[in-house]
């Protein structure tokens, strides 16, 4: 996400790094380029104008300018103001002791409203320990209520069917009573949409809101539609009063105009973003982390959280032991590929790493390159799956005739099998060498700590080490 904008902003800021001090000319030139980059990213014109004015005003009145290089000054100012433009801090859904708490999901047709309702229910159950019930009051679109039922089964969240009831308000009342009787603490209401805002739709939503008194009214917007999404959010907010936004299809939005405009235009924060088609592809929106990615500084905290959630720490420690003792088999390799897939696409993972993490030695990954890497991973997995258990545990058993059989079984060529085995052996040797250098000073020891324990070994140890570096405890004398 934000690939095009990120590339342009990083180029602007990189051009300032060679300057020894910040002048009016430097500032004007940088702001001109940043303004163009934001407008090309389809950010609202007024939002861009206000943003540039705030950055310039702070730059000219900045007391700490002499302590930083021009590049550092502009990066800091752009970073701080962009975080504010996106909403400042992450906004959680705040629930009350009342049961049930109702949450209205509103938006236009085609924005991903029903799917987002299902994703949100799964996220709330897993991350905020809520016990949600799903309800569709879209009585107009054919099969809309059935669609939510299908999604509910897929995510493991109950759906109130309300058979025989075809009035939205009656459905809401019946579902609320059912929640009270059974014990559901959250009612997610998937409302009807239209192709465009009309008075009949708004009157219905106003009636539902008056009846249910929801703690949150979340507007679902398709980020790919840019300023159309922003204008729709503004229209809904003016009529019914939204409390937050769920932006869908963020993984496919290279510009980011909607995300960078919607808070400034509506005054309401983005609370979640959809980053894929799977039902777990919904993430809380963290302005500071998003801006860090845009400016090429990565988002290691989100990466560590992802790894913590998906990777078993005991298995990671066992993997580390096997690597150290040269017992890492093709079976283990296949398991690691499966773990990688759980973390998301290669492109999304690389977005979370700082751009200068490898000292500029790693080339900029294009979508074509990441797609090719994912294709290689699938091919490798297919090759390993075509091996016998004995072959996966001891690659040295694989002679030429076995390679032919494995190639036929995986839909590849014998040379592909040979290349994969060669890469596996080289990787095993390289990783062992890196891990063996842990006690030594220098690059390899540090690389092991950062990558092996920060990504594969994962978890609490990595996070605790990072926290100790940030807040070291003073030793008692």
N, C-alpha and C positions, 0 to 999 in steps of 0.2 A: 504494500500500500504506500501511497505518497511517493512512488519511485521518481516520477518526473520532477516534482517539486523538490525532493531531496537532492537530486543531482544538481539542479540549478543553484539552490541555496548553498550547497557545499562548495561549488565552484566559485561563487561570489566571495565567500568567506576565506577561501584558500588564497585568493588573489591579494588579500590584505595582509597576509602573514609576513611578507617580506618588508613591510613598512615599519619604521622605528617609532613613529608617533602618529596619533590620529589628528588629521586636519579636517577643516570644513569640506575641502575638496574630496577627501577620502570618504567622509560620511555621506555626502551628496551622491557620489558615484555608487556607493554600496546600496544606498536606499533606492536609487533609481532601478538598479538591477533586481533588488528584492521586490520592489513594487511590480515590475514586469513579470517576475516569476510567480508571484501570488495571483495576478490577474490571469495569467496563462493557465494557472491551476483551477480557474473558474471560481475564485473566491469573490464574494460579493464586493462590488466597487467601494461602497461606503466603509465596509469593514477594513479593506486594504488602506483606504485613505486615513482612517482613524489610527490604524496600527502604525503606519509610517510616521505619522505626526507624534505619536507617543514615544516611539523609539528615538526620533530626532530630538525631542524635548529632553529626554533623559540623558542622551549622549552629550548634549551641549551643556547640561547642568550637572554632569557627573563629577563627583568629588574624587573618585578613585581612578580616574582615567590614567594618571601618571604611573600607576602601579601595574598596569596591564598593557600588553601590546595591542595595536589596532585590531588585529584579528580576534584576540581574546575579548576585547571590549564589546565589539559588535556581536560576537557569539553570545556573550552573557546577556546583553540587552535584548537581542532577538529571542533568545531562549526564554527569558522571563516574561516578555510581552506575549509571546506565542502561547505560553502556558495559560496566561490570563485570558487570552482570546478564546481558548478552548474550554475555559470554565474554572481554571485554578486547580482545585482539588477534585479527586474522584468522589462521585456522589453515590452512596449506597441507597438502597431502598430501605426506608425506615418504617418498621412495623410497630403497631401498638398492641396493647393487651386485649383489645377487642377481638372477638371471634365471630365470623371470619373477617380478616382484612381483605377488602376488595381492591383489585388492580384492574383498571380498564386499559385495554390495548386498542388504540385507534389508528386510523390511517387510510390511505387510498388503496384501491384494488391493485394487486400486482406488486406491492411493496415488500411482501414477505411477512405479512402480519400474522397469519395463522401459524406458519412455521416458527416465527419468533416467539409466539405465545407458548408453543410446546418446548422450545429451547429454554425459555425463561423458567418454566416450571421445573425442568430438570435441574437447572443451575441453582434455583432456590432450595430445592430439596437437598442437593449435594453440598452447597456452600453456606447456606443460612439456616439449615436444619428446619425448613418449613415443611408443612404437610399440605400441599396444594391440591385443589380440585379445578379442573378445566371446564369452561363453559363457552359454547358458541351461541351468540344471539343473531347470527347472520341467517335470517330466515328467507332471504331473497335469492342469494346465489345458489344455483343447483349444486347439491352435494357438499356445500361449505361445512355443514355440521358433521357430515360423515368424514370429511378430510381431517378435522380436528380429532375425531375418534381414532382414526388410523394413526395419527401422530402421537396421541396419548398412549396407545398400546406400544408404540415403538420406544417411547421414552419411559414407560412404566409409571405413568401418572393417570389416575382415574379421571374420567370425563362424565359430566352430568348430561345425560341424553335428553331428558325432558320429553319423552315420547308423548305425542298428542298435543303438545303445547307449541303454538306457532306465533305467539306474541312476545317480543323481546323483553318487555317489562315483566310479564308473567314468568318467563324463563328465569329471569334474575331473582325474582322473589322465591320461586321454588328451589333454585339452587342454593340460595342463602339459607333457607329453612333446612335443606338437606345437610349443609355444612354444620349447622348448629346441632343437628341430631346425631350425625356420625362422628364429628370431631375434627373436621378439616379447619385449619387456621387461616388458609389463604384461598381466595376465589379469584382466578384469573379469567377475565371476561374478554373473549375475542369478539369484537363488535363488527358490524357490517361496514363495508367500504363502498366507495363509488369510483368511477373513472375520474371524476372531478368533484370539487366541493359544491354541494347544493344545499338548499335550505331544509329539505326534508331530512337529509342525513344528519345535519346539525341539530335539528329539533329532537330527533330520536336520541342522539348522544346526550343532549342536555337533559332529557327525561331520565335516561339511565343513570347519569351522574347524580341527579337530584335524588333519585330513589336509593342508590347504593352507597352514596357518600364515599367514593374510593379514596384510599390513602395515596394512590398514585394514578395518574392518567398519562400513559406513555404513548407517544406518537412514534410509529414505525415509518422510517423513511428509507428509500432506496438511494444509497450514496451515489450510484452510477448516474442518477438523473440530475446531479449538481444543484444548480440554483432553483430548479423546479421543486426539488425536495425541500429546500429552505423556504420557498414561498408557500408551499402547502403547510409546512409546520407553523408558519406565521399565521395563516388563515385559521387553522385548527385552534391555535392558542388564543386568538382574538375572540373566537366564538365559545369555546368550552373550557379553556384554561388547562393546557397540558403542564405536567410537572417534570417531564424529562423526555429524552429521545432515545430510541434504539435505531442505530444506523446499520442497515443490512448491506451485504455484498462489499464490505470494506476490503476484502482480500483481492478484489478485482478492480478496485478504484485507484488508478495510478496518480490521479490529480489531487483529490482530497478537498475540492472546493466546498462541498456540503459540510464536511466535518469542521472545516476552519471558519465557516460562516454562521452555522445554525445557532450557536450559543449567543453570539453578538446580536443577531437579528431577533431571536425570540426571547432571550433572557433566561432560557431554560437549558440545563446541562444535558450533554450526551451521557447516558448512564450505561449503555451496553453497545457493543458492536458485534455484528455477525461477520465471522471470518472464514466461512466455508459452508458447505452443504450439510455436513454431518450435524446430528442433533446436539453434540457437545461443542460445536464451533460457535460459542457465544462467550464473549469476554467482557468483564467490566472495563469501562473506559477510564484510563489514567492519563490525563493531559500531559503530565511531566514526562511520562515514559514515551508517549507518542512523539512529543517534541524532540526528545533525545534521539529517537530513531530518525526523524526527519533531518536533524542536523548532523547525522553520521556518528553519533556518540553511542549508539546501540541501546540495548535494554536488557542488560544482563540479569537484573532482578526478576523480570518476567520469565526469562529463560530458566533460571534456577527454580522458580515456582512451578513452571511447567514440568521440569524434570522431577522435582519432588513429588508432584501429583501422579506422575505416570510410571516412575521407575522404583522398583522394590530395592530398598537400601541393602538388605541382606544379599540379594542376588548380585548387586553391584560390588559388594565386598568380595563375594565369591569369584566374580569375574576378575577382580584385581589380583586375587591370589593365583588364579589360573594363568593370568598373563605373566606374573612374576616367575612362576614355576614352569613356564613353557607348556602348559596343558590346555591352552586355548584352542578348541576344536572348531571345525566347520559348523557343527551343531550350535556352538556358542555364537559363532559369527552370524548365523541365521537368526538366532534369538535377538541379537543386537540390532539387526536390520528391522525386525518387528517392533522393537522398542523405539527406534528412530521414527518409524511411521506413525506411532502413537503421538509423537511430539508435534506433528504437523509437517507441512511441506518444507523442503530444503530452503526454498526462498524465504519463507517466514522465519526460519531459524537463523539464517544468515542476517536478516534484517535486525535481529536482536544483538548481534555482535558489533562492537565498535569498529568503525571503518579502518582505524589504524592499528587494530589488535595485532596484526602480523607485520607491523612496521612498513606497511605499504607493499609488501612482497606479494600479497595475494591479489590477483586481478579482480576487477569489478565483475560480479556475476550478473550476467544478463538472464532474462527469463528463459531463453533458448538453452543456455548452459545449465541452469538448474533443472530444466525439463530433461535434458540429456542425462544428468546425474541421477535423477529419479528413475529414468529408464534403465540405467546401468544397475541400480539397486534391485529393480524388479527382475532383471535378467539373472543377476547373481542369486537371488532367492530361488528362482525357478531351477537353476542349475543345482543348487544344494538340495532342493526338494527331490530331485531326480536321482540322488545318490542313495545307496543303502546305508543303514545305521552304522555298519562297520566302516564304510568309506568316509562318512561324516566324522567319525571318531579318529580315523587315521588316514590322512590324505595320501600317505605314501603307498597305499594299496592301489591307487588309481593309475593303471597303466593305459596304453593306447587303446586297447579294445574296450576297456571300461569307459574311457573318455568318449568313444563313439556311442556307446549305449546311453550315457548321461546326456550327450548332445541331442540324440534323437528324442529322448524323453522330455527334454526341456525346450525343444524347438529352437535349438542353437546349433553352432558348429563346434567341432572338436577343438578348433583353435580358440574359441571363446572360453571353453572349459580350461584349456591350458593357461590362457591369460588370467582367468579368475584365480586359479590356484597359485600362480606366480605372485599376483597382488596380495593374496592372503598370506603367503609365506613372508613376503617383504614387510607387510603391515605388522605381522607378529614380531618380527625381528626389531622393527623400528620402535614399536610401542614398548617392548621389553627394554630396549636400550634407553628410552626416555625415562621409564619408570626406575630403572637402575641408577639413573643419574640424580635421583631425588635428593640424596644426601650431599651432592656436590653443589658448589656455588656456580651460578651462571644460568644460561638460558634454558638448558634442558630441564633442570630441576624445577625452575619456575613454570615451565610449560606443562610439566606433569601436574603440578598443583592446580594450575588454572584450568586445564582441559580435562584431565582424567578425573580429578576429584570434583571439579566444578560442574562437569557435564555428565560423565559416566558414573563415577563413584557417588556423586551427588549428595544432595540432601542436606541434613542438618549440619553435618561437619563443614561443608562448604560455606553455608550461611553463617555459622558461628565464627569461622575463621575471618570472614569478611567483616563481621561486626566487631571482632576484637581489634582489627586493624583500624577501624573507624573510632572506637571508644576504648583504647587500651586502659586497663586497670593499673593504677600506680602501686608499685610494690612497697610493702612496709619495711621500714629499716629495723 
